[in-house]
Amino acid sequence: MSDRIAVTVEATPKKAFATAVEWPGWSRSGKTEELALEALASAGPSYADVAAVAGLPFPAEAIGRAIFDVIERTGGGGGTDFGVPSAITDLDRRPVDETEAARLAALVEAAWVIFDRVAASAPAELRKGPRGGGRDRDKMVGHVVESDWYYAREIGIRVKQPAPTDRHAVEASRDAVLAILREPSNGAPLADRKWPQRYAARRIAWHALDHAWEMEDRIEP
């Protein structure tokens, strides 16, 4: 495996996101590209846990001091400023063969496993953010479940929105998403909508991990 990690950057004058191209969910933000890359490097050890759950080898240098190659830059928009990696890149539009589709799905599934593990161990009340805000555990879980339902619609899945406490319905919705992600793709938007397969995988995995890591940071010591 190369000792350099390919990264894309989407940026506005207010915020930037750095995203590891081959590792859906490993995406972090900062006020500038440099700060976003620093945040991405800092998240390497946490993302190694995701790769381990997925049963995939992860570059050792990413656990220490990651070496990044920015291979594509794109402008961001209102979603970027709001805190979402919302720009679809040219690299997101690459075809996906059967092996790569299985790998993408495994990493998305692992991101959900990590989120569920953190939520199961977190107290109901989380430490407030610097400005006194932030969702507590149950509201955060509900937010992730609701967002996953919207993401499922973006790739052509039409199911009733599951209640966060209905584990059977949540798992059924996730299984439907994974079934689509496991299918090879020519890189075109799924379900004739907007998201190509690689973007769908990284957006879904990023959201679960972003809140898992936020929850970890806000657990009182």
C-alpha positions as YAML, in Angstrom:
chain: A
units: angstrom
residues:
- id: 1
  name: MET
  ca: [0.00, 0.00, 0.00]
- id: 2
  name: SER
  ca: [1.27, 3.47, -0.87]
- id: 3
  name: ASP
  ca: [2.71, 5.49, 1.97]
- id: 4
  name: ARG
  ca: [0.78, 8.53, 0.73]
- id: 5
  name: ILE
  ca: [-2.97, 8.97, 1.15]
- id: 6
  name: ALA
  ca: [-4.99, 10.56, -1.66]
- id: 7
  name: VAL
  ca: [-7.22, 13.37, -0.47]
- id: 8
  name: THR
  ca: [-9.77, 15.73, -1.98]
- id: 9
  name: VAL
  ca: [-10.52, 19.19, -0.60]
- id: 10
  name: GLU
  ca: [-13.73, 21.18, -0.95]
- id: 11
  name: ALA
  ca: [-13.52, 24.73, 0.27]
- id: 12
  name: THR
  ca: [-15.30, 28.05, 0.63]
- id: 13
  name: PRO
  ca: [-13.82, 31.25, 2.08]
- id: 14
  name: LYS
  ca: [-15.25, 30.16, 5.45]
- id: 15
  name: LYS
  ca: [-14.62, 26.41, 5.69]
- id: 16
  name: ALA
  ca: [-12.82, 23.50, 4.08]
- id: 17
  name: PHE
  ca: [-13.29, 19.73, 4.17]
- id: 18
  name: ALA
  ca: [-10.49, 17.26, 3.57]
- id: 19
  name: THR
  ca: [-11.56, 13.75, 2.60]
- id: 20
  name: ALA
  ca: [-9.52, 10.58, 2.16]
- id: 21
  name: VAL
  ca: [-10.50, 9.36, -1.30]
- id: 22
  name: GLU
  ca: [-10.44, 5.61, -0.63]
- id: 23
  name: TRP
  ca: [-11.75, 5.70, 2.95]
- id: 24
  name: PRO
  ca: [-15.41, 6.75, 3.11]
- id: 25
  name: GLY
  ca: [-16.19, 8.59, 6.31]
- id: 26
  name: TRP
  ca: [-12.63, 9.79, 6.93]
- id: 27
  name: SER
  ca: [-13.43, 13.44, 6.31]
- id: 28
  name: ARG
  ca: [-12.77, 16.39, 8.60]
- id: 29
  name: SER
  ca: [-13.22, 20.13, 8.41]
- id: 30
  name: GLY
  ca: [-11.39, 23.29, 9.38]
- id: 31
  name: LYS
  ca: [-11.50, 26.99, 8.67]
- id: 32
  name: THR
  ca: [-8.79, 26.55, 6.04]
- id: 33
  name: GLU
  ca: [-7.46, 23.70, 3.90]
- id: 34
  name: GLU
  ca: [-4.41, 23.42, 6.14]
- id: 35
  name: LEU
  ca: [-6.53, 23.11, 9.28]
- id: 36
  name: ALA
  ca: [-8.83, 20.59, 7.60]
- id: 37
  name: LEU
  ca: [-5.81, 18.44, 6.69]
- id: 38
  name: GLU
  ca: [-4.54, 18.67, 10.26]
- id: 39
  name: ALA
  ca: [-7.94, 17.54, 11.55]
- id: 40
  name: LEU
  ca: [-7.96, 14.69, 9.04]
- id: 41
  name: ALA
  ca: [-4.55, 13.52, 10.27]
- id: 42
  name: SER
  ca: [-5.70, 13.71, 13.89]
- id: 43
  name: ALA
  ca: [-8.68, 11.48, 13.07]
- id: 44
  name: GLY
  ca: [-6.47, 8.76, 11.56]
- id: 45
  name: PRO
  ca: [-6.25, 6.66, 14.72]
- id: 46
  name: SER
  ca: [-10.03, 6.82, 15.19]
- id: 47
  name: TYR
  ca: [-10.64, 5.84, 11.60]
- id: 48
  name: ALA
  ca: [-8.30, 2.88, 12.02]
- id: 49
  name: ASP
  ca: [-10.98, 1.42, 14.30]
- id: 50
  name: VAL
  ca: [-13.49, 1.68, 11.44]
- id: 51
  name: ALA
  ca: [-11.17, -0.17, 9.06]
- id: 52
  name: ALA
  ca: [-10.58, -2.83, 11.72]
- id: 53
  name: VAL
  ca: [-14.32, -3.40, 12.16]
- id: 54
  name: ALA
  ca: [-14.61, -3.69, 8.37]
- id: 55
  name: GLY
  ca: [-11.77, -6.23, 8.35]
- id: 56
  name: LEU
  ca: [-9.63, -4.08, 6.05]
- id: 57
  name: PRO
  ca: [-5.92, -3.26, 6.29]
- id: 58
  name: PHE
  ca: [-5.28, 0.36, 7.17]
- id: 59
  name: PRO
  ca: [-2.03, 2.22, 6.39]
- id: 60
  name: ALA
  ca: [0.14, 2.34, 9.48]
- id: 61
  name: GLU
  ca: [1.33, 5.86, 8.65]
- id: 62
  name: ALA
  ca: [-2.25, 7.09, 8.96]
- id: 63
  name: ILE
  ca: [-2.23, 6.05, 12.61]
- id: 64
  name: GLY
  ca: [0.89, 8.09, 13.20]
- id: 65
  name: ARG
  ca: [1.62, 11.01, 10.91]
- id: 66
  name: ALA
  ca: [-0.40, 10.73, 7.73]
- id: 67
  name: ILE
  ca: [1.15, 11.96, 4.49]
- id: 68
  name: PHE
  ca: [-1.50, 13.38, 2.21]
- id: 69
  name: ASP
  ca: [-1.57, 14.07, -1.51]
- id: 70
  name: VAL
  ca: [-4.35, 16.51, -2.43]
- id: 71
  name: ILE
  ca: [-5.35, 15.19, -5.85]
- id: 72
  name: GLU
  ca: [-8.55, 17.17, -6.42]
- id: 73
  name: ARG
  ca: [-9.85, 20.50, -5.18]
- id: 74
  name: THR
  ca: [-13.38, 21.71, -5.65]
- id: 75
  name: GLY
  ca: [-15.39, 24.68, -4.50]
- id: 76
  name: GLY
  ca: [-17.90, 24.27, -1.72]
- id: 77
  name: GLY
  ca: [-21.24, 25.89, -1.09]
- id: 78
  name: GLY
  ca: [-23.78, 26.54, 1.61]
- id: 79
  name: GLY
  ca: [-23.62, 22.92, 2.75]
- id: 80
  name: THR
  ca: [-19.86, 23.20, 3.22]
- id: 81
  name: ASP
  ca: [-20.25, 26.34, 5.32]
- id: 82
  name: PHE
  ca: [-22.97, 24.62, 7.36]
- id: 83
  name: GLY
  ca: [-20.58, 21.76, 8.15]
- id: 84
  name: VAL
  ca: [-21.37, 19.05, 5.59]
- id: 85
  name: PRO
  ca: [-18.99, 17.64, 2.94]
- id: 86
  name: SER
  ca: [-21.51, 18.27, 0.18]
- id: 87
  name: ALA
  ca: [-19.45, 18.71, -3.01]
- id: 88
  name: ILE
  ca: [-19.53, 15.76, -5.40]
- id: 89
  name: THR
  ca: [-16.08, 15.41, -6.97]
- id: 90
  name: ASP
  ca: [-14.92, 13.97, -10.27]
- id: 91
  name: LEU
  ca: [-13.36, 11.11, -8.29]
- id: 92
  name: ASP
  ca: [-16.78, 10.32, -6.82]
- id: 93
  name: ARG
  ca: [-17.98, 9.60, -10.35]
- id: 94
  name: ARG
  ca: [-15.52, 6.78, -11.02]
- id: 95
  name: PRO
  ca: [-17.01, 3.35, -11.79]
- id: 96
  name: VAL
  ca: [-17.21, 0.85, -8.95]
- id: 97
  name: ASP
  ca: [-16.51, -2.83, -9.59]
- id: 98
  name: GLU
  ca: [-17.82, -5.70, -7.48]
- id: 99
  name: THR
  ca: [-14.77, -5.84, -5.19]
- id: 100
  name: GLU
  ca: [-14.75, -2.11, -4.55]
- id: 101
  name: ALA
  ca: [-18.51, -2.05, -3.97]
- id: 102
  name: ALA
  ca: [-18.14, -4.70, -1.26]
- id: 103
  name: ARG
  ca: [-15.35, -2.66, 0.32]
- id: 104
  name: LEU
  ca: [-17.37, 0.57, 0.33]
- id: 105
  name: ALA
  ca: [-20.36, -1.18, 1.89]
- id: 106
  name: ALA
  ca: [-18.15, -2.79, 4.55]
- id: 107
  name: LEU
  ca: [-16.81, 0.61, 5.61]
- id: 108
  name: VAL
  ca: [-20.27, 2.17, 5.75]
- id: 109
  name: GLU
  ca: [-21.51, -0.75, 7.83]
- id: 110
  name: ALA
  ca: [-18.48, -0.38, 10.13]
- id: 111
  name: ALA
  ca: [-19.25, 3.32, 10.60]
- id: 112
  name: TRP
  ca: [-22.72, 2.38, 11.84]
- id: 113
  name: VAL
  ca: [-21.22, -0.25, 14.15]
- id: 114
  name: ILE
  ca: [-18.90, 2.37, 15.65]
- id: 115
  name: PHE
  ca: [-21.77, 4.83, 16.09]
- id: 116
  name: ASP
  ca: [-23.94, 2.22, 17.80]
- id: 117
  name: ARG
  ca: [-21.10, 1.20, 20.11]
- id: 118
  name: VAL
  ca: [-20.45, 4.77, 21.21]
- id: 119
  name: ALA
  ca: [-24.15, 5.46, 21.72]
- id: 120
  name: ALA
  ca: [-24.55, 2.29, 23.78]
- id: 121
  name: SER
  ca: [-21.75, 3.35, 26.13]
- id: 122
  name: ALA
  ca: [-22.63, 7.05, 26.35]
- id: 123
  name: PRO
  ca: [-24.69, 8.58, 29.17]
- id: 124
  name: ALA
  ca: [-28.05, 10.08, 28.29]
- id: 125
  name: GLU
  ca: [-26.78, 13.59, 29.06]
- id: 126
  name: LEU
  ca: [-23.65, 14.77, 27.28]
- id: 127
  name: ARG
  ca: [-21.35, 17.62, 28.17]
- id: 128
  name: LYS
  ca: [-22.45, 20.84, 26.49]
- id: 129
  name: GLY
  ca: [-20.40, 22.39, 23.73]
- id: 130
  name: PRO
  ca: [-18.31, 25.56, 24.09]
- id: 131
  name: ARG
  ca: [-21.41, 27.71, 23.61]
- id: 132
  name: GLY
  ca: [-23.66, 25.55, 25.74]
- id: 133
  name: GLY
  ca: [-25.23, 23.69, 22.82]
- id: 134
  name: GLY
  ca: [-25.25, 20.20, 21.38]
- id: 135
  name: ARG
  ca: [-27.71, 17.32, 21.29]
- id: 136
  name: ASP
  ca: [-27.83, 14.80, 24.10]
- id: 137
  name: ARG
  ca: [-27.42, 11.11, 23.27]
- id: 138
  name: ASP
  ca: [-30.98, 10.13, 22.40]
- id: 139
  name: LYS
  ca: [-31.58, 13.19, 20.24]
- id: 140
  name: MET
  ca: [-28.29, 12.55, 18.45]
- id: 141
  name: VAL
  ca: [-29.27, 8.95, 17.78]
- id: 142
  name: GLY
  ca: [-32.63, 10.13, 16.48]
- id: 143
  name: HIS
  ca: [-30.93, 12.68, 14.24]
- id: 144
  name: VAL
  ca: [-28.62, 10.06, 12.71]
- id: 145
  name: VAL
  ca: [-31.50, 7.63, 12.11]
- id: 146
  name: GLU
  ca: [-33.59, 10.36, 10.50]
- id: 147
  name: SER
  ca: [-30.70, 11.51, 8.32]
- id: 148
  name: ASP
  ca: [-29.98, 7.95, 7.22]
- id: 149
  name: TRP
  ca: [-33.61, 7.71, 6.10]
- id: 150
  name: TYR
  ca: [-33.18, 10.83, 3.95]
- id: 151
  name: TYR
  ca: [-29.90, 9.45, 2.59]
- id: 152
  name: ALA
  ca: [-31.67, 6.20, 1.69]
- id: 153
  name: ARG
  ca: [-34.20, 8.18, -0.33]
- id: 154
  name: GLU
  ca: [-31.33, 9.82, -2.20]
- id: 155
  name: ILE
  ca: [-30.26, 6.42, -3.52]
- id: 156
  name: GLY
  ca: [-33.75, 5.24, -4.41]
- id: 157
  name: ILE
  ca: [-34.99, 3.50, -1.25]
- id: 158
  name: ARG
  ca: [-38.57, 4.21, -0.24]
- id: 159
  name: VAL
  ca: [-39.40, 2.89, 3.22]
- id: 160
  name: LYS
  ca: [-41.28, 4.27, 6.18]
- id: 161
  name: GLN
  ca: [-39.06, 6.38, 8.40]
- id: 162
  name: PRO
  ca: [-37.99, 4.12, 11.29]
- id: 163
  name: ALA
  ca: [-38.32, 5.16, 14.90]
- id: 164
  name: PRO
  ca: [-34.86, 5.40, 16.52]
- id: 165
  name: THR
  ca: [-35.90, 2.85, 19.14]
- id: 166
  name: ASP
  ca: [-37.16, 0.33, 16.56]
- id: 167
  name: ARG
  ca: [-33.94, -1.61, 16.01]
- id: 168
  name: HIS
  ca: [-35.56, -4.02, 13.56]
- id: 169
  name: ALA
  ca: [-36.71, -1.16, 11.32]
- id: 170
  name: VAL
  ca: [-33.38, 0.67, 11.61]
- id: 171
  name: GLU
  ca: [-31.44, -2.46, 10.66]
- id: 172
  name: ALA
  ca: [-33.81, -3.20, 7.78]
- id: 173
  name: SER
  ca: [-33.29, 0.31, 6.39]
- id: 174
  name: ARG
  ca: [-29.52, -0.01, 6.74]
- id: 175
  name: ASP
  ca: [-29.57, -3.41, 5.05]
- id: 176
  name: ALA
  ca: [-31.40, -1.90, 2.09]
- id: 177
  name: VAL
  ca: [-28.75, 0.81, 1.79]
- id: 178
  name: LEU
  ca: [-25.92, -1.72, 2.01]
- id: 179
  name: ALA
  ca: [-27.54, -3.90, -0.65]
- id: 180
  name: ILE
  ca: [-27.40, -1.00, -3.10]
- id: 181
  name: LEU
  ca: [-23.85, -0.04, -2.15]
- id: 182
  name: ARG
  ca: [-22.70, -3.63, -2.72]
- id: 183
  name: GLU
  ca: [-23.79, -3.50, -6.37]
- id: 184
  name: PRO
  ca: [-21.25, -2.51, -9.07]
- id: 185
  name: SER
  ca: [-21.87, 0.91, -10.60]
- id: 186
  name: ASN
  ca: [-20.78, 2.85, -13.68]
- id: 187
  name: GLY
  ca: [-20.38, 5.96, -11.53]
- id: 188
  name: ALA
  ca: [-23.61, 7.62, -12.61]
- id: 189
  name: PRO
  ca: [-25.99, 9.02, -9.96]
- id: 190
  name: LEU
  ca: [-27.95, 6.29, -8.22]
- id: 191
  name: ALA
  ca: [-31.69, 6.03, -8.88]
- id: 192
  name: ASP
  ca: [-31.35, 8.82, -11.48]
- id: 193
  name: ARG
  ca: [-31.05, 11.35, -8.69]
- id: 194
  name: LYS
  ca: [-27.82, 13.15, -7.68]
- id: 195
  name: TRP
  ca: [-25.52, 10.98, -5.60]
- id: 196
  name: PRO
  ca: [-23.07, 8.59, -7.27]
- id: 197
  name: GLN
  ca: [-22.18, 5.49, -5.30]
- id: 198
  name: ARG
  ca: [-18.84, 6.66, -3.94]
- id: 199
  name: TYR
  ca: [-20.31, 9.93, -2.70]
- id: 200
  name: ALA
  ca: [-23.26, 8.16, -1.11]
- id: 201
  name: ALA
  ca: [-20.87, 5.87, 0.79]
- id: 202
  name: ARG
  ca: [-18.68, 8.66, 2.08]
- id: 203
  name: ARG
  ca: [-21.58, 10.95, 3.01]
- id: 204
  name: ILE
  ca: [-23.40, 8.24, 4.96]
- id: 205
  name: ALA
  ca: [-20.25, 7.00, 6.71]
- id: 206
  name: TRP
  ca: [-19.07, 10.54, 7.47]
- id: 207
  name: HIS
  ca: [-22.33, 11.48, 9.16]
- id: 208
  name: ALA
  ca: [-22.36, 8.43, 11.43]
- id: 209
  name: LEU
  ca: [-18.70, 8.88, 12.37]
- id: 210
  name: ASP
  ca: [-18.92, 12.63, 12.82]
- id: 211
  name: HIS
  ca: [-21.59, 12.15, 15.46]
- id: 212
  name: ALA
  ca: [-19.90, 9.13, 17.01]
- id: 213
  name: TRP
  ca: [-16.71, 11.10, 17.50]
- id: 214
  name: GLU
  ca: [-18.65, 14.14, 18.71]
- id: 215
  name: MET
  ca: [-20.41, 11.95, 21.26]
- id: 216
  name: GLU
  ca: [-17.08, 10.55, 22.47]
- id: 217
  name: ASP
  ca: [-15.70, 14.07, 22.85]
- id: 218
  name: ARG
  ca: [-18.71, 15.17, 24.87]
- id: 219
  name: ILE
  ca: [-18.80, 12.31, 27.37]
- id: 220
  name: GLU
  ca: [-17.91, 13.69, 30.78]
- id: 221
  name: PRO
  ca: [-14.61, 12.25, 32.05]
...
